[in-house]
Structures are given as structure tokens and as C-alpha cells.
């Protein structure tokens, strides 16, 4: 197979996100210009793209090489191929003329492409092992420190306790270590860290391992946390340099957490269904349940007064 054919098969959109952190400032401007309208970028000349990004033509060429293409023409072929296969996931039919609409498009399309990139790199064997460990666990403790990881910890706790599982979550470094010290064989821990370098989280996982608990970590590969975990779910998402925008890794971690929770629910079967039925009945009884086709609480909701 020729080099040109290999390059044409590259998922350009995912490759841009994967290497973005390593790009120069000028090359990132090219990436932003391409991301603003993937489809339009396939029709631009190198001079037009350079002008749109406010950089030189040689910078565009260097950008193309950074994403694995030998030339600008090869880059356009790869991008066109990517768009042909996945256009439905990378753009919306709606066209916005207002600033808020364009901002929403940037944020939501970024989220969509991040989830898609996460799916492309997902280690399904590791996710399957995590599902097995959690479904069989006597107790599950979840660790996440810092703004983003602590929020993911809370979300994972919510998703699992609704299934009737004994789940606790910890963001405090001392409590993580104390929690880990009380674990035993048959228990499981789930650590979430985008950086993989949180000392307290790493140490808590190491402590849990010494007491025989199953240790699942969702983090970047080749980090201290990845090396400490027994079941490692590696996710690498390039962060956006614009600090005003949401952290892309948040979408990736949410997608993985939802996949694990759904897998555990399926594994538990009737036990999970009964727990979820009780949850739905309870929230329906105070008038806040949202009807679904198969479990419509509307008749019950009509007989009660809404609560805050």
C-alpha cells in the first residue's frame, strides 16, 4: 500500500484533536480554521486556508505534516474522506447567524467530535472488565479530585447507586486514603483523573490494591495512576487552549461512565430494573418524573401536588 493511500485513510478530525496539544501556536490557528467548517476546508486552496487562519502557506504545510499528511493535497483528500464517512456526526443542518448560535455550535460540535474520538480509541476489553468488577462488587468506592474529576466522581456515583449498588464517592485526599484502607477482596474502587498525576488518588488506588480490592482507573495512559490501576481504561483527549471553553475530556469521561453504568445495569438484570423502578416510582410520587414510552407515571402525577 502506498504512503498516499495510507494517509488518505486517516481520520483527520480525530488526528487533529489528538495532536493539537503538540502543535505550534500558528498551527493551532490552522486547526481552528479547519474546525470552523470542515466541509468548506476541503474546497479551499492552500493560500485561502492560510489567509483564513492568518498564517503563512509554509505553516499550513507544516500543520498538514503534523497530522500525518505529506502535503496539503493529501490532507484535503483525507479530510474529504473523513467527511464522507462521518459527516452526520460532525455538523448540523442548522445554520446560525447570531453569535450565541455560533457559540453553541462550536461547543456542541466539539462535544460530539470528542465523544466520537473517545469511541474510536475505547479499549472495550478494559471497559468490559470494569463492568464485571463493579457488577460483582460488594461495595464500590469512587475517587476524583479537583473540579473536573470530582464532578465526574459524583456523576458516576449517581449512575451506580440508582442501580441499588452500595456506592460512596470521595474528593477529599484524606478520606480517599481512609476509604481505601477499609476495603477488602470483593470490593472495587473506581478512580477518575484526566491528568493521571493526582498524588492522593494514586496513593489511594495503591492502598486499595494492597487490601485486595479490584481497582479500575479512567485516565490517560502511561501516567502514575494508569500504572497503579489493575483495570486501566485509557482515554487521551487534547485539551482546548481557550480556557473559556469547557474541558473536552469531561465529555469523554461522561461517555465512558455512562457506558460502564449501562453495562452494569444489563449485567445485574432484574436487580437493576427493580431498583430503577423504585426510583422512578418515588420521584413520580412527588411529581417530577419524566414519562417514558414504557413507564409513564403521568396517571400517578395527576393525583398529587407538585413539590419543589
C-alpha positions in Angstrom: 0.0 0.0 0.0 1.4 3.4 -0.9 2.0 6.2 1.6 -0.6 8.3 -0.1 -3.2 5.7 0.3 -2.3 5.2 4.0 -2.6 8.9 4.7 -6.0 9.1 2.9 -7.3 6.5 5.4 -6.5 8.7 8.4 -9.5 10.1 10.4 -8.3 13.7 10.0 -10.8 15.1 12.6 -9.6 12.7 15.3 -6.0 13.2 14.4 -6.3 17.0 14.7 -7.7 16.6 18.2 -5.1 14.0 19.2 -2.1 16.1 18.2 -3.4 19.6 18.9 -1.6 19.9 22.2 1.7 19.4 20.3 1.0 21.9 17.6 2.7 25.3 17.4 0.6 28.4 18.1 0.4 29.1 14.3 -0.5 25.6 13.5 -3.3 25.7 16.1 -4.7 28.7 14.2 -4.9 26.5 11.1 -6.6 23.7 13.1 -9.2 26.3 14.3 -9.8 27.5 10.8 -10.3 23.9 9.6 -12.6 23.0 12.5 -14.7 26.1 12.0 -16.1 24.4 8.8 -14.6 21.0 8.0 -16.6 20.7 4.7 -15.5 24.1 3.4 -11.9 23.3 4.3 -12.0 20.5 1.7 -12.6 23.1 -1.0 -10.0 25.7 0.0 -6.7 26.3 -1.7 -3.6 26.4 0.5 -3.5 30.2 0.0 -7.1 30.5 1.0 -6.7 28.4 4.2 -3.5 30.3 5.1 -5.4 33.6 4.7 -8.3 32.4 6.7 -6.1 31.3 9.6 -3.9 34.3 9.4 -0.7 32.3 8.8 1.8 31.7 6.0 1.4 28.9 3.5 4.5 27.0 4.8 2.7 26.9 8.2 -0.3 25.2 6.6 2.1 22.7 5.1 3.7 22.1 8.5 0.3 21.6 10.0 -0.6 19.0 7.4 2.6 17.1 8.2 1.8 17.3 11.9 -1.5 15.5 11.4 0.2 12.8 9.3 -0.1 14.0 5.7 2.8 14.6 3.4 1.2 17.5 1.6 -1.8 19.9 1.7 -3.4 18.0 -1.2 -3.1 14.7 0.8 -4.6 16.5 3.8 -7.6 17.6 1.7 -8.1 14.1 0.4 -8.0 12.7 4.0 -10.4 15.3 5.3 -12.8 14.8 2.4 -12.8 11.0 3.1 -13.4 11.6 6.8 -16.3 13.9 6.0 -17.9 11.4 3.5 -17.9 8.7 6.1 -18.8 10.7 9.2 -20.4 14.0 8.1 -23.6 13.2 10.0 -21.7 13.3 13.3 -19.6 16.4 12.6 -22.0 19.0 11.5 -25.6 20.2 11.9 -28.1 21.1 9.2 -28.9 24.2 11.1 -27.2 27.5 10.1 -26.7 30.1 12.8 -26.3 33.8 12.0 -26.3 35.0 15.7 -23.2 34.9 18.0 -24.9 32.7 20.6 -25.9 30.2 18.0 -22.4 30.1 16.6 -21.0 29.6 20.1 -23.5 26.8 20.8 -22.5 25.2 17.5 -18.8 25.3 18.5 -19.4 23.9 21.9 -21.8 21.1 20.9 -20.0 20.0 17.8 -16.8 19.9 19.9 -18.6 17.7 22.4 -19.9 15.4 19.6 -16.5 15.0 18.0 -14.9 14.4 21.4 -17.3 11.6 22.1 -16.7 10.1 18.7 -12.9 10.2 19.2 -13.4 8.5 22.6 -15.3 5.7 20.9 -12.6 5.3 18.3 -9.9 4.8 20.9 -12.0 2.9 23.5 -10.5 -0.2 25.0 -13.6 -2.4 25.1 -11.9 -5.2 26.9 -11.0 -2.9 29.8 -14.5 -1.4 29.9 -15.9 -5.0 29.9 -13.6 -5.9 32.8 -14.7 -2.8 34.7 -18.4 -3.8 34.2 -17.7 -7.3 35.5 -15.8 -6.0 38.6 -18.5 -3.5 39.5 -21.4 -5.8 38.9 -19.8 -8.4 41.2 -18.6 -5.9 43.9 -19.8 -6.0 47.5 -19.0 -2.3 47.7 -17.8 0.4 45.3 -15.8 3.5 46.3 -15.2 6.2 43.7 -12.3 8.7 43.8 -12.0 12.0 41.9 -10.0 15.1 43.0 -10.2 18.6 41.5 -13.0 20.4 39.8 -13.5 18.2 36.7 -12.7 14.8 38.2 -14.7 15.5 41.4 -17.7 16.3 39.2 -17.2 13.0 37.3 -16.9 11.1 40.5 -20.3 12.5 41.6 -21.9 11.6 38.3 -20.5 8.0 38.4 -21.8 7.7 42.0 -25.3 8.8 40.9 -25.4 6.5 37.9 -24.4 3.4 40.0 -26.4 4.0 43.2 -29.6 4.2 41.2 -29.0 0.6 40.4 -29.2 -0.4 44.0 -25.4 -0.7 44.5 -23.6 0.3 47.7 -21.6 3.2 46.3 -19.6 6.0 48.0 -17.6 8.9 46.5 -14.7 10.8 47.8 -12.9 14.0 46.7 -11.0 14.7 49.9 -7.5 13.3 49.9 -7.5 12.0 53.5 -10.9 10.4 53.1 -9.7 8.6 49.9 -6.9 7.0 51.8 -9.1 6.1 54.8 -11.7 4.6 52.4 -9.0 2.5 50.6 -7.7 1.2 53.9 -11.2 -0.2 54.8 -11.6 -2.2 51.6 -11.2 -5.9 51.2 -11.3 -8.6 48.5 -14.7 -8.5 46.8 -14.8 -4.7 46.9 -14.0 -2.3 44.0 -12.7 1.2 43.5 -13.1 3.5 40.5 -10.6 6.4 40.2 -11.2 9.1 37.6 -8.4 11.6 36.7 -7.8 13.3 33.4 -4.2 14.1 34.3 -3.4 10.8 36.0 -0.9 12.6 38.3 -3.1 13.3 41.4 -0.9 12.0 44.2 -3.8 11.4 46.6 -5.7 9.4 44.0 -2.7 7.3 43.0 -1.9 6.5 46.7 -5.5 5.6 47.4 -5.5 3.2 44.5 -2.2 1.7 45.7 -3.6 1.2 49.2 -6.8 -0.4 47.8 -4.7 -2.8 45.8 -2.8 -4.0 48.9 -6.0 -4.9 50.6 -7.2 -7.0 47.6 -9.9 -4.7 46.1 -10.4 -4.5 42.3 -9.0 -1.2 41.1 -10.4 0.5 38.0 -8.9 3.7 36.7 -10.2 6.1 33.9 -7.2 8.2 33.0 -4.5 9.0 30.4 -2.2 6.1 29.5 1.4 6.0 30.8 0.7 8.1 33.9 1.2 7.2 37.6 -2.5 6.4 38.0 -2.5 4.2 34.9 0.5 2.3 36.3 -1.2 1.9 39.7 -4.6 0.6 38.4 -5.5 -3.0 37.9 -8.0 -2.3 35.2 -7.0 0.7 33.1 -9.4 2.5 30.7 -7.1 4.8 28.8 -8.5 8.0 27.3 -6.4 10.7 25.6 -8.2 13.9 24.6 -6.4 17.0 23.6 -7.4 20.0 25.7 -8.5 23.3 24.2 -6.1 26.2 24.7 -9.1 28.5 25.1 -9.7 28.4 28.8 -13.1 30.0 28.4 -14.4 26.8 26.7 -15.4 23.6 28.5 -12.8 20.9 29.0 -13.3 18.3 26.2 -12.1 15.4 28.4 -15.3 16.0 30.5 -17.4 14.7 27.6 -15.1 11.8 27.1 -15.3 10.7 30.7 -19.1 11.1 30.9 -19.5 8.9 27.8 -17.3 6.2 29.4 -19.1 6.4 32.7 -22.5 6.1 31.0 -21.2 3.1 29.1 -20.0 1.4 32.2 -23.2 2.1 34.2 -25.4 0.8 31.3 -23.2 -2.3 31.2 -23.5 -2.9 34.9 -27.3 -2.4 34.7 -27.5 -5.0 31.9 -25.3 -7.4 33.9 -27.5 -7.0 37.1 -30.7 -7.5 35.1 -33.7 -7.8 37.3 -32.0 -6.4 40.4 -31.2 -3.2 38.5 -34.7 -3.0 36.9 -36.3 -3.3 40.4 -34.0 -0.6 41.8 -34.8 1.8 38.9 -38.5 1.0 39.2 -38.4 2.1 42.8 -36.5 5.2 42.0 -39.0 6.2 39.2 -42.0 5.5 41.4 -40.5 7.6 44.2 -39.8 10.6 42.0 -43.2 10.2 40.3 -44.8 10.4 43.7 -43.6 14.0 44.1 -44.5 14.9 40.5 -41.0 15.2 39.0 -40.7 12.1 36.9 -40.4 12.5 33.1 -42.7 10.0 31.2 -41.1 7.3 29.0 -43.0 5.1 26.5 -42.8 2.0 28.7 -43.1 3.6 32.2 -45.4 6.5 32.0 -46.1 7.9 35.5 -48.5 10.6 34.3 -51.6 9.0 35.9 -49.9 9.0 39.3 -48.6 12.5 38.8 -52.1 13.8 38.1 -53.3 12.8 41.6 -50.6 14.6 43.6 -49.4 18.2 44.2 -46.1 19.2 42.7 -43.2 19.6 45.1 -40.1 21.7 44.9 
